[in-house]
């Protein structure tokens, strides 16, 4: 019987910040982590999760109060929307659809790998879908939703495995993204068109880098103004989500962060077209970086690593093969089809993030990379838009196609 200790809201928030400090400290002293751009929230989060796991096996359970976690995620996606002016969308719009095609192709491959390995290892083929795009491209929420569907339709209880597989994917997606992108950059001698180091915001006032080391010229007033806009997007996203659920409009039902992102797009383009107010991009950058870092720290410090230990060997084999497959696909396919340049390398690292975990993991991978190798605004526009919106729709369509064959 575990002794449960509930950690209060303020204390939990302090632990989340401590996770980032731990990650920064370890990365500073472990050369290989710096070399391959392993994100600080992943490093710190896994260390804290490991400590919690050790306590779990000694009958001590810690329960964090993390009510801000979802709000921080919505704030981050709102900054992605605020950064997407119509000029930028016109400039890189075609890349969004190319990347969507690549990501869609990979979902087909991901499910083929899952189903074929499950069948070879003597498991129910449907388990291959759980260890495929349901949890790896879909994440915890999609995994829980499909587990309920499998239970109702096929009488198969997959919830525990779905949560464990999504957790495994979240961790591995954050680990492999940096090394894949860094090797592409080093091998091909790629450079950011904005250069490495220096003050990018001074030379390019509208540039969002999501680089926590970048010097930002912000004021209390500009921070408050942007914070107001972000919270407006967050409140609006929750209101739209509630309205869609109440009115039961199925085709409009999406995760709240999609509404937050597109509210940000609407706001920034209204202000740009009206020219009545200029959104301070550096304040957007600061608040986006902080909200993303804290959200990921909260997500990772709350991981139940012992769920991964409970995986049956065949299912663990499937997940390891999925990890290797995505690393090779991103390295050889995503990079080449996206243009074989610096932005393509950063997007390949991002693809590892949301192909195994979630869109915030993808952005975290890219953020750790550009902090050392230079900005890639195109990657920060393309990957979040595809990962936050389009990929869930494509995933659902492809899964329905697989179910018609294996269900």
N, C-alpha and C positions, 0 to 999 in steps of 0.2 A: 504494500500500500504506500503510494507516494505521499510525502508531505508537501503540500502546495503552498507556495509563497507568491502572493499577488503583488506585483510591482506597480506603484502608482503612476499616474500620467506624467508628472514632472520627472520622476526618477527614470521612467522608461525613455523619455526624450533625452535625458542626460546620457543614458546608455547608448542611444543611437548616435549621438555626437562622439561618444567615446569610441564607438566602432570605427568611425572615420579616422580618428587620431591613431588608433591601433594600426589600421591599414597603412596610414601614412608612415608611421614609425617603422613598421616591418619592411615596407617597400624601400625606404631610405637605406636600410641596412642589408637588404638581400638583392644583390646585383641582378640575378636572373629575373626577379619580379619586375625590376625597372626596365631591363633589356626588352622583355616581351610585353610590357605595358599591361600587367595584370591589374585590374582596377582596384583601388583602395577599399571600396565597400565590400568587394568579394573577399579580399584578404582578411579585413577586420571582421566581417560578418561570419566567415567560416571559423575564425578563432573563437569568437563568442559562442557560436552555435556548437562548436566542439566542447567547450566548457559546460554548456547547458546539457549536452548529451551525456557527458561524464556524470553530472549531477543526477540526470534521469536514471542512469543505471545504478546509482546509489540511493534511489528512492527519494530524490528531492526534485520537485518540479517548480520551475519559475514561469509565471504567467505575466507577460508584459501588457500594459494598457497602451494601445497604439491607435487611438481614435483619429490621430492626425495623419495616419499613413495614406489613406485614400485621398484626403484633401491635398496632400503634397504631390501625389501622382497627378491629380487633376491640374494642379498649378503648373507642373512641368509641361504637360501637354498643351496647356494654354499658351505657354511661352513659345512652343513650336508653332502654334497658329499665329501668334503675334509677329513671328519672324517671317511669315510667308506672305510677303507683299505680292501684288499681282505682277510686278516687274520680274521678281524672282521666279514666280510660278511659270511665267511665259518663257523665261530663259531656260529653265530646267525641266519643263513639263514633260517632254518626251522621255527623259530619263526615268520619270516615275513609272511610266507604262512599260518601259523595257525591264526595269527592276521587278515590277509586278509579274511580268511574264516569266522571269528567271525564278522568282520565289514560288510561283505557281507550279512550274515544272518540278522544282525540288519537292514540293508537297506530294506530288505523284510518286516520285522516287522514294521519298521517306516512308510512305505507306506501303509501297511495294517491298521495301526492305523489311519493314515490320511484319507484314503478313507472311512473306515467304520464310523468314526466320522462325516465326511462331509455328508455322506448319511443319518446318523441318525439325524443330525441337519438340514436336508432339503437343503443342499447345493449341487452344482454340484460336482460329484465325482472327477473331475479333480482338483478341488480346494484342495482336500485332498492330491494330489500329490505335489501341490505347497507348502502345509504345511507339506510335508513329505521330502523325500530325495532330491528333486529338490533344495530347498533352505537350508535345515538343514545340509545335508551331502555335498551338492554342493556349497553352498555359494552364494554371490551376483552375480558373473559372470554367474554361471550356471542358477540361477534364471532368470536373464535378457535374456539369450539365449532361455530358454524354454518358457518364457512369449511371446517372439516373435513368436515361433513355435505355441503356443496355439492361438495367435491372427490370424496368417495366416491360420491355419488348421481348427480351431474350432470357430473362431470369438469371442473368449472370451478375454477380456482385464484383464490381471492379473499382469501387471508390477508393479503397486504401491504396491499391496499386497505382491508380491514376494520380493520386496526390504524391506518392513516392516518385513516380516517373517524372512528373512536372518539377518536383524539387531537384531531382537529379539533372534534368535538362537545364534548369535555371543556373545551377552551379557550373556545369560543364560549358554552357554557352558563354559564361563570363570568363572561363579559363582559356578556351581555345581561340577566342576572337582576336586578342592582342597578338599572340605568336603568329597566327596566320597572316594578319595584315602587316606586321613588322617584317616578316620574311619577304613578302611581296615588295615592300618598300625598299628593303636592303638589296634584294637580288636585282631589282630593275632600276636602282638608283633614282627613285622617284622623289620629287620635291613638291611641297605645296606651292601653288602659284602666289600665295601671300607671304611666302618666306617662313623661316623658322626663327623664333625669338622676336624681340622688338615689341613695340606697342602697336598691335594690329588695329585697335580701335581708333588710334590717332590718325592712322593712314586711311582707314576704311570705316567711317563713322557708323554705317548701318550693319556692320558685320557682327554676327553672333558666333562666338567661338566655343562656348560651353567649356572653356578652359579655366580651371580654378586657379591657375597660376598667372592669368592675364591681369594686367593692371587695368582697373575700371575707374573711370572718372564719373563718380555718381555723387548725388547729394541726397540729403534726407527727403527733400521734396520730390525728387525724381523717383526715389524708391517707393514713397507713399503713393505716388500717382500710378506707377506700374502695379504695385500691390493691389490697389483698388481695382484695376482692370483685370488682374488675375483672379481675384475673388469674385468679381462680376461674372467671369467665365465659369468659375467653379459653381457658383450659385445657380447660374443659368443652365449649366449642364445637368445639375441635379433636378432642377425644375422641369426641364424638357424630358428627362428620363422618367420622372414621376408621372408627367402628363401622358407620355406615350404608353406607359403601363396601365394607367387608369382608363384611357380610351381604347386600349387593346389594339393598337395600330402595329401589327406584326412586322410589316416591312420597314418600319422606322425604328424598331427596337434594336439598339446597339449599346455597347458599353458606354458609360458616362464619359470616359476620357475622349471618345470620338466627338461627342457634342462639345466638350471643352475646347478641343483643337479647332473645330470649325467655327466656334464663336470667336476664338482668337483671330482666325483668318478674316472673318467679317469685320471685326473691330479695326484691325490694322489697315484693311483696304478702304474702309470708310474714311478713316482719318487721313489716309494718303491721298485719296481722291478729293476730299474736301479741302485739304491743306490748312485746316483750321487748328490742328494740334499735331505735334510731332512726338511720337512715342520714343522715349529714351531707350535706345537699343542696348546700351551698356547696363542699365538697370534690369532690363529683361534678361540679359545674359547672366547677371549676378543671381537674380532670384531663380532663374531656371536651373542653374548649376547647383545652388543650395537645396532647392526642393527635390531635385533628382537624387542628389547624394544622400539626403536624409531619408527619402522614400526607400531607396535600395538598402540602406543600412537597417531600417526597420524590417524590411522584408526578409533580409538574410539573417538577422539576429534572432528571428522568430522561426527559423527553419527547424524542423524535427528530423535531424539527420538519422535517427534510429529507424525511421521509416524506410530509408534506403538500405539499412542493414537487413531489414526483413524481406528484401526482394529475393524471390527464388532465383537460383543461378541462371536458368534459361532466360528470364526476363532481364536480368542484369547484362547478359551477353548481348541481347538485342539492343539495349540502350548504349552499350559501349560501341557496337558496330555503327549505330546511328551517329554517334559523335564523330567517329573516324570518317564516315561517309560525308557528313556535312563539311568537315574540315577540307577534304579533298575537293568537294564540289565548289565551295567558296573560293578555294585557291585556283583551281583550273578553269572553272566555268563562269562564276559570278564576276571575277576580276576581268576576264577577257571580254565577256559580252558587255560589260559596263564601260569598256573603253581602254583597259590596260594602262590607266594613268593613276595619279596619286588619289584622286577622288574614288576611283574604282577600288583601290586597295583598302581605303577606309570603309567603303560600303561592304566589301567582302568581310571585314571584321565585324561590321554591324549585322550582316546576314547570319554569321555564326551566333550572334546574340539572340535574335528573335527566331531563328530556325530551330534552336534548342531550348529557348527559354521564353523571353517576352521582349516587347519593344523597349521598355526601359533598360533591359540588359544590353540590347543592341546599342542604345545611345551611350550607356556607360562604357562599353568597349571603345566606341569612337571617341568619347571624351578623354579617356585615358591616353588614347593614341595621339590625338591632336595637341594635347598638352605638351608633348615632346617633339612632334614632327611638323606642326603647323596647321592652320585652319583648313577646314573643308566644308564650307557652307552648303555646297550641293549635297553632300552626304547627309547633313543634318536636316535637309528638306526632304530628300527622297525617301530615306529609310523610315523615319517616323510616320510619314503619310501612308506608305504602303503597309507598314507593320501595324499601325493603329486602326486603319480603316479597311482597306481593300482585302487584306490577307484573310480576315475572318470570314468574309463573304465567299472568297474562292475556296477556303478550307472546307466550309460547309457543303459547297457544291461537289467538290471532289470526294468528300467522305460519303455523301449520298450515293455517288457512283460506285464506290467500293462496296458499300453495304448491299447494293443490289446483286453483287456477285458472291460475297462471302457471308452475308447475313442469313 
